[in-house]
């Protein structure tokens, strides 16, 4: 998958991947509409249309935030519950401070942004150069509106949910931007498998800087 941003992102993605952030607006709307219809086949037309519209607004917000991909992996596993993972890839700026401790920065990012205490951090080589991987868990409290749904007779899970979080960052030496890949799974026992996928996406993808304004300009004559 190739995505145009301020530069060019070439993503290495698995085959069993459902992309939610297709770059073309019409194609994305058709894709999300089919997704809503397949997951809610018996739903009334009005709410289904509203769901598609909400997903398009969410897509616009993600693209504005620098997210270039939000993929869903749903696959059977030999043992245990099926895999149901969400993986986001973003283009993020790198600190301009020289000799920065990148693993420490990524670990602090996980702690500050997701409230998850990292229990494993490691560096590894990527196609761009440096890679940093973080594995963590977080507990998500139930939203306050669940009580109202329960009163209306709907079955809800009101307990806090434990999630697995896997993060990988990849960048070239001396680069000002990096690829940040974040994966989440609702089964913390799957977090190490998810971390392997996240590490591969970050490790085999590439971020190309935008060409200079005059690059490719014909100056002959």
C-alpha positions as CSV (number, residue, x, y, z in Angstrom):
1,X,0.0,0.0,0.0
2,X,1.4,3.4,-1.0
3,X,0.0,6.6,0.6
4,X,0.8,10.2,-0.2
5,X,1.3,12.6,2.7
6,X,3.9,15.3,3.1
7,X,6.1,12.7,1.6
8,X,5.4,9.1,0.4
9,X,4.7,6.2,2.7
10,X,5.1,2.6,1.4
11,X,3.5,0.3,3.8
12,X,4.2,-3.4,4.1
13,X,0.8,-4.9,5.2
14,X,-0.4,-8.5,5.6
15,X,-2.9,-10.1,3.2
16,X,-5.7,-10.5,5.7
17,X,-6.0,-6.8,6.2
18,X,-9.1,-4.6,6.0
19,X,-8.1,-0.9,5.4
20,X,-10.4,1.7,6.8
21,X,-8.6,4.9,5.5
22,X,-8.8,4.5,1.7
23,X,-7.4,7.8,0.3
24,X,-10.1,8.4,-2.3
25,X,-13.3,9.9,-0.8
26,X,-15.8,8.1,-3.0
27,X,-14.0,4.8,-2.8
28,X,-13.7,5.2,1.0
29,X,-17.5,6.0,1.3
30,X,-18.5,3.0,-0.7
31,X,-16.1,0.7,1.2
32,X,-17.3,1.9,4.6
33,X,-21.0,1.6,3.5
34,X,-20.4,-2.0,2.5
35,X,-18.6,-2.6,5.9
36,X,-21.7,-1.2,7.8
37,X,-24.1,-3.3,5.7
38,X,-22.1,-6.5,6.3
39,X,-21.8,-6.0,10.0
40,X,-25.4,-4.7,10.5
41,X,-27.4,-6.5,7.7
42,X,-30.7,-6.2,9.5
43,X,-30.4,-2.6,10.5
44,X,-32.7,0.1,9.3
45,X,-31.5,2.3,6.4
46,X,-31.4,5.6,8.3
47,X,-29.1,4.5,11.1
48,X,-26.9,2.6,8.7
49,X,-26.5,5.8,6.6
50,X,-25.7,7.7,9.8
51,X,-23.1,5.1,10.7
52,X,-21.4,5.5,7.3
53,X,-21.4,9.3,7.7
54,X,-19.9,9.0,11.2
55,X,-17.2,6.7,9.9
56,X,-16.4,9.2,7.1
57,X,-16.1,12.0,9.7
58,X,-13.8,9.8,11.8
59,X,-11.7,9.0,8.7
60,X,-11.3,12.7,8.0
61,X,-10.2,13.3,11.6
62,X,-7.7,10.5,11.4
63,X,-6.2,11.8,8.1
64,X,-6.0,15.3,9.5
65,X,-4.1,13.9,12.5
66,X,-1.5,12.4,10.3
67,X,-2.8,8.8,10.4
68,X,-2.1,7.2,7.0
69,X,-3.5,3.7,7.7
70,X,-6.0,2.1,10.1
71,X,-6.2,-1.6,9.4
72,X,-8.2,-4.4,11.0
73,X,-6.9,-7.9,11.2
74,X,-9.5,-10.6,11.9
75,X,-8.2,-14.1,11.7
76,X,-8.7,-17.5,13.3
77,X,-6.0,-18.8,15.6
78,X,-5.0,-22.5,16.3
79,X,-5.8,-22.0,20.0
80,X,-7.8,-19.5,22.0
81,X,-10.0,-16.6,20.7
82,X,-9.7,-15.4,17.1
83,X,-7.4,-12.4,16.4
84,X,-9.2,-9.1,16.3
85,X,-6.6,-6.4,16.0
86,X,-6.6,-2.7,15.1
87,X,-3.4,-1.2,13.8
88,X,-2.8,2.5,13.0
89,X,0.2,3.9,11.2
90,X,1.1,7.6,11.5
91,X,3.8,9.9,10.3
92,X,5.3,11.7,13.3
93,X,8.0,14.4,13.8
94,X,11.2,13.4,15.6
95,X,12.8,15.5,18.3
96,X,15.5,17.8,17.1
97,X,17.6,17.3,20.2
98,X,20.8,15.5,19.3
99,X,21.7,12.2,20.9
100,X,18.1,11.7,22.1
101,X,17.3,8.4,23.8
102,X,14.7,7.2,21.2
103,X,13.6,4.1,23.2
104,X,13.0,6.2,26.3
105,X,11.0,8.7,24.3
106,X,8.8,6.0,22.7
107,X,8.2,4.4,26.1
108,X,7.2,7.7,27.6
109,X,4.9,8.3,24.6
110,X,3.1,5.1,25.3
111,X,2.8,5.9,29.0
112,X,1.6,9.5,28.4
113,X,-0.8,8.8,25.5
114,X,-2.3,5.5,26.4
115,X,-1.8,5.4,30.1
116,X,-0.1,2.0,29.6
117,X,3.0,1.1,31.6
118,X,5.5,-0.5,29.2
119,X,6.8,-3.9,30.3
120,X,9.1,-4.5,27.3
121,X,11.1,-2.1,25.2
122,X,13.7,-3.1,22.6
123,X,15.5,-1.7,19.6
124,X,15.8,-3.6,16.3
125,X,16.9,-2.9,12.7
126,X,14.4,-1.8,10.1
127,X,14.6,-1.2,6.3
128,X,14.9,2.5,7.2
129,X,17.5,2.1,9.9
130,X,16.4,2.4,13.6
131,X,13.5,0.6,15.0
132,X,12.0,0.7,18.6
133,X,9.3,-1.7,19.8
134,X,7.2,-1.4,23.0
135,X,4.8,-3.9,24.5
136,X,2.4,-2.8,27.2
137,X,-1.1,-3.3,28.6
138,X,-3.8,-0.8,29.6
139,X,-7.1,-0.9,31.4
140,X,-10.0,1.0,29.8
141,X,-12.9,1.9,32.1
142,X,-16.4,1.5,30.7
143,X,-17.9,4.7,29.2
144,X,-20.6,6.4,31.4
145,X,-23.4,5.8,28.9
146,X,-23.3,2.0,29.4
147,X,-25.6,2.3,32.5
148,X,-28.3,3.9,30.4
149,X,-28.1,1.2,27.8
150,X,-28.4,-1.5,30.5
151,X,-31.5,0.2,31.8
152,X,-33.0,0.0,28.3
153,X,-32.5,-3.8,28.4
154,X,-29.4,-4.0,26.2
155,X,-26.7,-6.4,27.2
156,X,-23.5,-4.6,28.0
157,X,-20.1,-5.3,29.6
158,X,-19.8,-2.9,32.4
159,X,-16.4,-4.1,33.7
160,X,-13.1,-2.4,32.8
161,X,-11.5,-3.9,29.7
162,X,-7.8,-5.0,29.6
163,X,-6.2,-4.4,26.3
164,X,-2.8,-5.3,24.8
165,X,-0.8,-2.5,23.2
166,X,2.1,-2.9,20.8
167,X,4.0,0.1,19.4
168,X,6.8,0.3,16.9
169,X,8.7,3.3,15.6
170,X,11.0,3.3,12.5
171,X,13.1,6.0,11.1
172,X,16.2,6.7,8.9
173,X,19.4,8.1,10.4
174,X,19.2,11.9,10.6
175,X,15.5,11.9,9.6
176,X,13.1,14.5,10.9
177,X,10.0,12.2,10.6
178,X,9.3,8.6,11.5
179,X,6.6,6.0,11.1
180,X,4.7,5.2,14.3
181,X,2.7,1.9,14.2
182,X,0.3,1.3,17.1
183,X,-1.7,-2.0,17.5
184,X,-4.3,-2.8,20.1
185,X,-6.1,-6.1,20.9
186,X,-8.8,-6.8,23.4
187,X,-7.1,-10.1,24.5
188,X,-3.9,-9.2,26.3
189,X,-2.7,-12.7,25.8
190,X,-2.4,-12.0,22.1
191,X,-0.2,-8.9,22.5
192,X,3.1,-10.7,21.7
193,X,1.6,-11.9,18.4
194,X,0.3,-8.4,17.7
195,X,3.7,-7.0,18.5
196,X,5.3,-9.2,15.9
197,X,2.9,-7.9,13.3
198,X,3.5,-4.3,14.3
199,X,7.2,-4.8,14.2
200,X,7.1,-6.1,10.7
201,X,4.8,-3.3,9.5
202,X,7.2,-0.7,10.9
203,X,10.3,-2.7,9.9
204,X,9.5,-3.3,6.3
205,X,7.7,-0.1,5.4
206,X,9.4,3.0,4.2
207,X,8.9,6.8,4.5
208,X,10.2,8.9,1.7
209,X,10.6,12.7,2.2
210,X,8.7,15.0,-0.1
211,X,10.7,16.1,-3.1
212,X,12.1,19.6,-3.2
213,X,9.9,22.2,-4.9
214,X,12.2,22.5,-7.9
215,X,12.9,18.7,-8.2
216,X,12.1,17.5,-11.6
217,X,11.8,21.0,-13.1
218,X,13.0,21.3,-16.7
219,X,15.8,23.8,-16.7
220,X,17.1,23.0,-20.2
221,X,17.5,25.9,-22.5
